[in-house]
Amino acid sequence: QVQLVESGGGLVQPGGSLRLSCAASGFTFSSYAMSWYRQAPGKERELVATIASANGSTNYADSVKGRFTILRDNAKNTVYLQLNSLKPEDSAVYFCNAVHFYGEYATVHWGQGTQVTVSS
């Protein structure tokens, strides 16, 4: 059974830090590109960061560049998102995503999400 289980969310003051974790099981983690998305109330889900399966290359949304870092540990089947210098506008539910492309097809898995609230 495929599972993506996020953890590490919570309430933090502006300027603070959090580390989100996403533990994967039920699929070949190392073959999947892993991403973090977020969705704030009344807004569309947006891509925050991605880390490739093959070479570990990363991409970030402009709004989080220099503040967030995505990492993966293939030995632990876990992807992390380090959130630094948090702002109130970073408040959202953060979702873990796994994608594997094969030809013109893709397999996609989602986690249930973890709430991040940035407030004083």
N, C-alpha and C positions, 0 to 999 in steps of 0.2 A: 504494500500500500504506500502510495506516494504521500509524503508529508513534508511541509515546510512550516517550521514553528519559530515564530519571531519572539524575541524577548528583549528586555532592556529599556523599554519605554518608561515614561514617567513625567513628573512635573519638575521643571528646572527653571532657574532664574535666567533672565537675559544675560548673555555673556558666558553662561555655563556650558558644560559638556555632558554628553551621554555617549554610550556605546551600545548600539543595537547588534543583536546576534540573530542569525537565522540558521537553525539546524535542519539539515536535509536528510531524508531517508527514502528508500524505496526506488531510487533511480541512480544512475551512474553520475554522481555529482561532478566529477572532473570533466565530463563531456559537455556540460551545460554552461552557457553564459549566465551569469547571475546579475541581477539588478535589484535596486531598491527604488520603489515608487512611493509617492505620498499623495494623500487626498485630504484636503481641508474641507470643512462644511460648506456646501454650496458651490464647490469648485470641482473641476475635472481632475481625474487622477493624472499626475505628472511624473515623468521619469526624473529621478534624482541622480543616480549613478549606476554605471555598468562596469563589470569586470569580465573580460573574455575568458573562455575556457582554455584556449591553447597557450597564449603567451602572457596572460595576465594583464593585458593592456586595459587601461581604464578611461572612462569618459564621464564627465560631470555636467549637470545643468549649470548654466552661467550663474544662477542665483546662489549656488553652493560652492563654487570653485574657490579653493584656498581655505575653506572652512571644514568641509566634509572629506573623509577618506574612506574608500571602499577597499576591503581586503578579503582574501579567501584563503582558507586552510583546507586543502583537498584531503589531507590525512584525517581531518576531523569532520569532513563534510559540512563545513560551516562557512558562511559568509558574514562579514561584519560591516557595519557602517559607523565610523567614528564621527560624531557631530561635535564640532567646537564652535566657539563664538556664536552661540545660538541666539536667534532673534525671535520675537513674537510671531513673525510671519512664517517661521519654520514649524509652527504648531500644526499638526496633522496626524492622521493615521498613516503609519509607514508600513508598506507591504514589501515582502520579499517575492522575487520572481525568478523563475528558472526557465531558460529557453534552449532547446537543442534543434538546430537546423540540419535537415538531411534532404538535399536537393531542393525542391520547391516546397517542401513541407516543413512544419515545425511542431514540436511538442512543447507545450507551455504549462507550467505549474505555478500556482499562487499560494501564498500563505494567508493567514487570517488577519494579520495586521497587528501592530502595537501602537498605542497612543503616545504621542509626544506633545507635551504642553509646555510652552515657554511663556512664563508669566511671573511678574513680581508680586 
